[in-house]
Each structure stands twice: as C-alpha cells, then as structure tokens.
Amino acid sequence: MGGAMLDAGGVGGAIGAGVGKVVTMAAPKVAGAPAPAAGGGYKFKAEELDAVIRKWEDLRDSLKTDERDAERMAHVQPPGREFASGDFADLANPSGKAFLESNRRMQDYVGKYIDALNQAKRSISSQEEQSQSDIAQAGEQSA
C-alpha cells in the first residue's frame, strides 16, 4: 500500500489501487476558507469511486440550481416606492449576496473534490495497467 493522501490541489496520489483497496482523500483546500482539519477526509473502496464521483457531480448540479435562486435573492427589487419597500430590499440583498457567495465557495470546494476524485481514478487505472503490463512481461520472460 504505497502513496500519499490526495488533495484537491493535485498533490499526492491514491492509497492503494484495484479491487478491495481503500482510497483515502483529504478534504480539498479552498481559498478564503479555513484549512481542513488534520486527519479529516474520506475513505472508500476503489471500486466505489465511480459512484462517489456521481454523487459529488449531483451535488454540484444542485448547487448550480441553488445559485440561480441566490442570484435572484441577491438582487431583490423593492415591491413598491415607499420607504418600507426600500428598507425591505436594502435588508434582503445583503443576505442574498451572502448566500450567493457561500454557494459559490461550496461549488469551488465540490469542483476541486471532483477533480481530485477523477485524478485518483486515473491514478488507479494507470497503476492497474502497469501491473497488467508487468505480469504480461513476466509471463513472456518465463516462457
């Protein structure tokens, strides 16, 4: 079992490869957000990787839908011309903008995590291909 923890910055690789091995992923680092806790992250079996990627992609799609709602929340127009309507919009827009910013940060986090998962998948595939090549070469040499 060789390798290091994988982070969304592309440093490291998947721990283990192939069926029955465990892939360990560190939480991605996102600019402007606190650093992930030491020892935090996720572990799952290598053969579950495609399903894990699909779940993160589904989350990304949901966040994109939420972003459209957040855009509307961040640009509320006063329903009338009196001061109460203006006050309502003045108070509603900062909340909508905060929600929009939070959503975009989460999209960034999820996007980086999907990238890291795909990198782990490619790494596993490369390791498996190399193992198959090594086995074939060893078989040819002993024949």
N, C-alpha and C positions, 0 to 999 in steps of 0.2 A: 504494500500500500504506500505509494510514493506521491509526492506532490504537496501543494500548499493550499490554503484556503483561497477561494476565488472572490475577488471583489469587483464591483461594477466598473472600476477603473481599468479593468483588464489585467491586473497583476495577479500572478499565481495561476493555479490550474485546479482541475477537479481532483479530489482524492479518490483514488480507485477508478476502475473502469470495468465495463462489462456487466453481465447479469449477476445480481446478488451483491454487487459492490455498493458502497454508500457514497453519495456525492454530498459534500459539505460546502455550503455557500455562506459567506459572510454577508451581512447586510450592506447594501451599497452606500457609498458616501455621496451626499448631495450638498452642493454649495449653498451656504446660508442656513443649513440645518445643523443641529448638534451631531457630533460624531456618534456612530452606533456604539452601543455598549460592548466592551470587550467580552469575547466569548459568545456574543449574540450571532444569530444567523439561522440557517435552516439546514436540515439533513433529510435526505430522501434517497431511495434506491435509484440507481442509474436507469433502470427500465421504466421508471415512473416519470422520467424527465419530460417527455412529450406532453403528458397530461398536466404536469406542473406548468409548463410553458403556456399551454392553452388557458389555464386558469388565470395566469397573470395577464395574458392578452385580453381575456374577457374583462378583467378589472380595468385595464387601460381603456377599453371601449366604453365602459360605464363612466369612467372619469371624463372622457371626451363629451359624452352626453350631458353630464353634470356641468361641464364647462360652458356649454351653450346657455344653460339656465343661469349660471353665475354671471355671464356677460349681461344678461337682462337685469339681474339683481344689482349689478354694479352701475347701471345707467338708468335708474328709476327717474321718471319724469313726474313732476307734481301733477296730481289729478285735477287741480283747479288753480286759480290765480290768487287765492287768498293766502295769508301768511301761514296758516296751519298746513296747507298742502305743500308749501315750500319747505317748511320745517320737516315734514314727513320725508321728502326727498333728500334733504340735507342729512338726515339721520340714517336713512336706509342705504344710501350709496356707499358710505364707508364700510358698512357691514358686508355688502355685496362685493366690494373690492377686496376685502379681507378673505372672503370665501373663494373668490376667483384666484387670488394669489396662493392660497392653501391648496386649491385644486391643481394649479399648475405645478407647484412643488411636488405634489403627490404623483402627477403624471411623469415628472422628471425622474423621480425615485423608481417608479414602476418601469419606465422605459429603460433605465440603466440596469434594473434587475433582469428584465427580459434579455437585454444584450449579454449580461453575464451568464444567464442560463443557456443561451444559444452558444456562447463561447465554450461552456462546459460540455455541451453536446458535441460540438466539433472536436474538442479535445478527446473525448471518449471515443468518437468514431475513428480519429487518427490513431489512437493507441490500439484499438481493436484491429484496424487494418495492418498496422505494423506487426502486431502479434501474429496475425494470419500469414503475413509475408515471411516472418521469421520461422514459423512452423513449416511452411512450404519449402523454404530453403534448407532447413534441417533435414527434411524428408528426402530432398534431392541429393544431398551430400551423403546420406547413409545408404542410398540405393546403389 
